[in-house]
Amino acid sequence: MRKWAFLSIVAAIAVVGCGGSGNGSHTVATGGGTKNVGISVRLTTLAITPPGAIEVAYLTGQGRAPGDLTAIVQRVLFQDSYGTVSNPLSPRTSCVLSGFQNNVVHLDVDFSQQAPGVPSRIFSNFLLDFLQFNQETDTPVQGDFTVLPPPANFPKSYPANVRVFPGRTTSLPVFIDDSMFTVDAVNPLQIDYNESQFLQANGATAASPMQGFQSDFVSFNLNKVPGSAIPTLIPTATGVAALPATRVFFSGDVYAVSSAASGGPNFEVLALDPTQPIGGNLGPAGSLTGPAGTLPHAGTYSMIQINPTDITETARIIALQGIWREHTTVLRQGNGATLGAGSYVVTFPSSSDNNLQEMVAFNQDGTTNAAGVPNITNLYFGFVDLDALTFNIYPVIDIMTGATAGGLTGTVGTMYNAQQTPTQAPDLVHSGIYAFNTSDGSAAAAAAAGLKNGTFFVFRL
């Protein structure tokens, strides 16, 4: 099987173990509240805990010819200790095994009924299930097909690591192609399953489970960051140009950057090798007006790669799609107002929901751009360790290279849960006190950059 470029993104995600205590509670409207007025996380207007989402992306493989198989998917099902989530009434999804496609099946994961109060749900198995297979014929007309049943002993369950947070989206890539499912040479009405090919492409073993990752980004603009401190995108084979970044994106699992719209791809997701990002397109966010007033809506992104079956290397395929949100639409003041001028620090839990979280520190000067979005004047990114109670952050220009120039260090003090009670459980932390170190000069450098000691807030409901 020819590998999707997106595999390098999945490999970059550190999903080790389950992590956390798994028994925390929260308040919907003030996900970042502490004893101090600060940031609240707004991912819903519902009065109840919103569902999370799993998007199973069936990524198919190579060629096209009469006799090709199309796998028909309808049901996806996940189970954890809180219950079963499934989509029995969903429409059928056709996955052409011989053609490179991204076929997404969406599933809502309930938190208000099946798992009230938990910070996240972890699913440890994926059910590979097909409704039927359609075999394309070349007579009498193109597009005719013969319906074949799934292989014997299906559906089959495989080890997975899929964590879902309220109000957020987790993607699970599932690689299937025509090397895994073939028509039996003796019985043309039977499908044979080559499990070793599936395992080779997906892991799907206890030692290497199928990995889900958080695919919804939060975007931070670089509107007023000095040009000398802004990273530059890396040219890709799919047409991304070497332009200055205008946004950076964080999910807890993956980083991304984008440039201003230039008539071509302008979005890059960063992989293990920072010199080999995966390029794509960024669609705009905006607002929707309805009976309840005007509300912001998410933008979309799509990752693009060259079609591996095209010898001219000109055809493109979509490797993944997802959503992103402006930071000011999901990070608000404790009273719900838009963040104003000031210094802020936000952390993003990973798919492990453990002690290691992405950390973003940024300044706003109180001005807005033409779209009314508050301008960011400085931004640092890095990681915080909620067990060691330390953090390391770096200037945003380092995000493309993985360099550590200009890094700042610090410590974490008391941490609080959603009820504003001190806690040491990483998956229950909603906020905490932080301070830059004086011993290595970080405190002085932070002050010069406009960053202040204070309270950090965790991006979770």
Buried (B, 14 or more C-beta within 10 A) or exposed (E): BEEBBBBBBBEBBEBEEBBBBBEBEBBBBBBBBBEEEBBBBBBBEEEEBBBBBBBBBBBBBBEEEEBBBBBBBBBBBBBBEBEEBBBEEBEEBEBBBBBBBBBBBEBEBBBBEBBEEBBBBBBBBBBBBBBBBBBBBEEEEEEEEBEBEBBEEEEBBBBBBBBBBBBBBBBBBBBBBBBBBBBEEEEEEBBBBBBEBBBBBBBBEEEEBBBBBBBBBBBBBBBBBEEEBBBBBBBBEBBBBEBBBBBBBBBBBBBBBBBEEEEEBBBBBBBEEBEEBBBBBBBEBEEEEEEEEEEBEBBBBBBBBBBBBEEEEEEBBBBBBBBBBBBBBBBBBBEEEBBEEBBBBBBBBBBBBBBBBBBBBBBBBEEBEEEEBBBBBBBBBBBBBBEEBBBBBBBBBBBBEEEEEBBBBBBBEBBBBBEBEEBBBBBBBBBBBBBBBEEEEBBEBBEEBBBBBBBBBBBBB
